[in-house]
Amino acid sequence: MKLTGQIVLPDRVVSGEVVFDETGIQSVTPRPDAGRRFILPGFIDGHVHGGDGADTMDGVAAIHRLSRFHLTHGTTTILPTTITSPWPEVMDALRAVAEARNAPPGNGPVIHGAHLEGPFVSPHKLGAQPPFAIPPTPDRVEEALETGIVRVVTLAPELDHADTAMRRFAQAGVRVSLGHTVAGYEETEQAICRVCAAGGTIGATHLFNAMAPIQSRNPGPVTALMCSDAGYAEMIFDTHHVHPATFRLASRVMGERLLFVTDAMRGAGQAEGPSQLGGQDVVIRDGAVRLPDGTLAGSVLTLDVALRNAVTVGGVSLPAASRLTATSPAAYLGLHDRGRIAPGLRADLVVMDEKFEVAEVFVGGERVT
């Protein structure tokens, strides 16, 4: 199979042709008359709770449904994400993600694994997480790891048992993402060092959100995370969670260590109005999701919208936006077979029109939408 158009590479856009099949991309060659549509690497969403009325916590069928929804918006690799809930419910959700991964949805994205966001978060920085935060005791960490499905864990480094948990997750190859935390600069810096010393990869859960801000004499966790040469950071760029100027600052400081996620909840793709998140009533209005007290509660973002936002209001180039939705997430998750358009890599591809609307999606060389 072949696609012609403007091929979005990590550092430039070239007019050309991509030849591929189910084994991967065979060739990428220049072609001056290739047309005006854009060909991008498939998007990778490492933090997504739901969509199209479905939530990760609802079980296998719901995981398939939300995955297919995000596929239509260009997501070809997905990590269904838990929310802070009673521990048995969290474990049920992890097992459901494992089952969904082993029996993937027809014409769906690759389910790489689960993001365990909660319950190992600060009860003092829940954001929109329900009040079921608990410490990451060794037995709970081992129970989560035994599912074989956790790829990312959000963890507040100030919790009891956090040091041991961070080392254990890191040694198991799980990305340790610091977030929903009241930790300061020094404590965050120490956590980064511990994870790296254990051979792990450090990240930040929705940078700037559910953590202390940067202040002149109190730099906070954001400064430690942005200044770490080893750390990656998620960002929800729906323009509600982060101002475009704040995005530009983080992008300039972090470069390829910054990556987009949606943090989408079940109301993504549905009409505005009442919805639910973790058993809590929320309202979707003007493109944002909020608790009754006004707290942001996830998003209704999709990664194609995040990419458009990066270009139109964030002021970055299309290759830079593509790095945020594909190349950097792949690097963070250690997925070296995707995230770029190059011979030998997976043929996970998104075709977009001149307005950056999704026209076609290919997963593993097969057209799925």
C-alpha angles and dihedrals in degrees: 000000000000138000127197127199143082104331113213110217124180092263107022148004117249131186106238154102131282117204117195147147137184091293093059144269111334102186145351112204134172118253120172096204096050098126133244105280118106127239114203136173112265115272121253119211113193097176119043128137101183154317142191091036095307132112133196090237091061096072141248100324091050092049090053091048097050090044093054090048093055090044089065087059094053103270108141098167121040140180110203107218133217127220129218106282138138107307097248089055091050090052091048089054093050091051089049091054089050091051092046091050092052091048101033121196114267110259090006137131125270110274099217095182141285133303108218101211104171161027092063093072136110115275085214095057104038096137100186094340114121116250099265100106115152134173120264097249117185093252092052092047091051092047091053093047092049090067088067090216107093112107100159130026126193109216137173105224095211094065123108110269091015095124093055092042094051092051093047094048091046093050089051091055095252116143109241109217116191114218150121084051142142091201118132131221098281095045091048092048090051091050091052090052093049094052093046092047088055090055094255137133118246126211143164126239111232097335114236093015123098092006136085117280127241113272130179096251098019107053094181130193095307092065092048091050096045093047096048111105089207102045129098124199136203120222130193101214102188088121089244098078096038131022115236091243090053089050091052091051093051091044093053093047099041103030111177092005091075119086137177126241129172103219080201120179131205093281094066107119093016134103120280117263138073120356140152136250120183091339092309125120113245135172127223110212133156092355095306133101118219141174116236089266091057098257113147108251111195118296146262090229126136122196095246088060091047090053092050090048091052091054101037103038103009092056098223128134123260092251089052091049090049090053089055094052100037122000099049095041089051091051092047093051094043093243098149094167095067144027095081138059107244138124113279096026127109115281095239101146140165122202115204132183126232091279091053093250116148113255104165137006127199125193118190090347094306122114107236102170 
